[in-house]
Amino acid sequence: MAPACIYGQKNPREAASLPRPPRANLAESRRVAGTPGAIVDAARKLFERDGVRHTTVRAIAIEANVTRELVYYHFANKNGVIEAVLDDYVEDLVESVIAWNERRVFGDTPGSLKKCIHAFRYSLYDAEGNPRPMIRVLDELGVRDQFDVRATQETADCLAMHIATEYGAFHSIEIELVHEMLCVLIFGLVGLVKMKPSISDENLMKIVEQTLQLDMTVLKN
């Protein structure tokens, strides 16, 4: 019987490096659902609590309340589970952008930018400023740099294709190479916050505004 999911063909470095094609629309979910989703959730919990090296496929099966054979049916091997968890981490970040977009108020660029910066920081750090458990998993796997590049590209794809186009319908876009500039900005913000965790949201907002040359005029409906 063929595996139900195509997971297990990449090592962690490859899985962290290779972005998926852009999503067709913002309603498209890329979460693994059903039994495979329960296995991914169990693996995330154990990886973050016990570490990847100390988490066995047997332990994942027990946590997910399935058999080891069912884990191997869906994911082929432990690398397949790791690959699915990395996909899930990327989806956390992209979905934070989609959720922010749904909460935006039409024409309120300053308010939207403030909420965007909050969502960006909260996706990486908790309320006390501690890195999310995801960071420990990426560091243990030695793939944080590769993951940052992949997550940047998928997030920039979402912003450029579905959100910047909406902004452009009501504002003049003052920059060229929008997708590339978004990649530079996102990657730079991740590095800046890593280097200077104490930087204020207000200063991050200024960086985004100046880099993208945003029109901060509030529009009326």
N, C-alpha and C positions, 0 to 999 in steps of 0.2 A: 504494500500500500504506500503510495507516495505521501510525503509530508504535506500537511495542510498549509503550512507557511513556508516561504522561501527564506529561511533563516539558517545560517550555519555555513555559508560559503565564504565568509569574510573573517579575518582576524580582527581584534579590537581596533588596531590602528587603521585598517582599511574602513571599518565600519564608522569610525569617528571622522574620517576624512571625506567620504563621498556623499555630497548633498543629493537629495532627491529632486526630481523635476518640480517646478513650481506648481502649487495647487491650482485647480481650475477656478475655485471661488472660495470665499471666506467661510462658507457653510461646510466645506469638505473637512471631515475629521480623518486623521491618520492614526488614531489610536488603535491598537490591537484590541479586539473585543472578544467576548465570550471566554471560553476556557483558556486560549492563549493569553488573553488580557489578564486573567487571574494569575497566570504563571508569571507574567511580566511584573505585576504588582507585588507578588511574593518575592521575586528576585530582587526588585528595587529595595524592598524592606530589609532583606537579609544583607545585600551588598552594602547598604548604608549603615547597618547596625554592626555587622560582623566582618565586613570587608569581602572583596571579591574572592581573594585567594582562599579564605576559610569557609566559603559558601559552596557546598556541594550540590550537585543536581538532585541528590536524594533529599537534602534539606529543603530545596526549593519545592520539590514535589510534596513533601509533608506540609509545608507552609501553605501551599495552594490547594491542599486536600485532593491531590490527584496522584496517579501512579507515576513512577519514573518513566515507564514506557510511554505514557501520554506526553510527558515533557519532551522526550526524544522524538515522538511522532510530529510534534509541532515545530521543534527547534533543531533537530538533528544532533546538536552537541551544545556544550556549555557556551562556546563562542557565539552560537546562535542566540542564546538567551541574552548574552551581553550585548549583541548587536541590537536586539529588540529594546533593551533598556536604554541604550544610547539614542535610538529613534524616539523613545518616549521622553527622554530629557530634552531633545530638540523640540518636540511637540509642546512641552511645558512652556518653552520660551516663545515659540511662535503663537501659541494660543493666548499668552499674556498680551501680545500685541493685538490679537483679534478681540479679546475681551475689552482692552482699552479702547479700541476703535468703536465698539458698540456703546460705550459709555460717553463718548464725546458729544459735546453740545455743538450743534451747527454754528459755524462762524466764529466760535470762541477759540481762536488759535492759542492765546496765552494760557487759558484754562486747560486746553487739551495738552499743551506741552508740559504743563506742571504735572498732570496726571500720567503722562508718558514717562517722565523722569522717575516718578514714584514707582510705576510698574517695572521699569528697567532695574532700578536698584533692588526692589523687593524680589525680583526673580532670581537675583544672585545672592542676596544677603537677607537675613531675618531682621526683626525689629531692633535687635541689639547690635546689629552690624556684623554678626558672625556668618561666615560662608555657609551656603546651603549644603546639606549632605551630599548632593550631586558632585560638588567640587572634590570631596575626598575620594569618591569613586573614580572620577576622571584622573586625579593625581595618582592613585594607586595603579591604574591601568597605564599611566604614562602617556595619555592621549589628550591632555587638556588643550595644548596648542592646536592640534588637529581639530578637536571638537569646536574650539572657538571660531576657527575659520568656517567650518561647516555651518554652525549655528548662525554665524553672521550672514552667510550667503542666503540661507533659507529665510531668515528674518527680513533681509533686504529685498528678496523676491516678493514677499508678502506685502511689504510697505510700498515698493515701487509699482507693482501691478494693480494693487487694489485700493491703496490709500492715497498715494501721491497723485494718482489720476483723478481722484475725487477732489483733492485740494486744488489741482490744476484747473478744474471746472469753474472755480470761483476766484482764483488768485493767479497772478502771473508767476510762473516758476522761473526764478532768476538764475538758476544754475544749469549747466550742461552735464551730461553723463550722470543722470539722477541715480541710477542703480549703483554705479561705482562710488558716487559720493556718499550714498547711504552705507555702503560697505566700509568705506574709510571711517565714517562717523561712528558706526556701531563698534567696529573693532577698536577704534581709538578710545571710546568711552569705557569699554571693558578694561582695557589696559590702564587707563587713567584712574579708574576707581580701584583697581588692584594696587596701583602704585601709591595712590593718595586716597585712602578710604574716607578721610574726614572732609573731603571736598563737599561743599553744600549743594543742595538741589538747585538753588538759585544760580550758582555758577555753572552747573551742568546745563541748565536751561539756556544761559547766555551762549555757551559753546554751540549748542544745537542751533539756536537762532542765527548766530553769525555764520556758522558753517553752511547751513542750508539757505541762508538769506531769506528767512521766512517773513512773510507779511503778517505783522502782529495786530493789524487792524481788526477789531471785532465787527463781524457782519451781522446785519439784522435779517430775520426771516422775511 
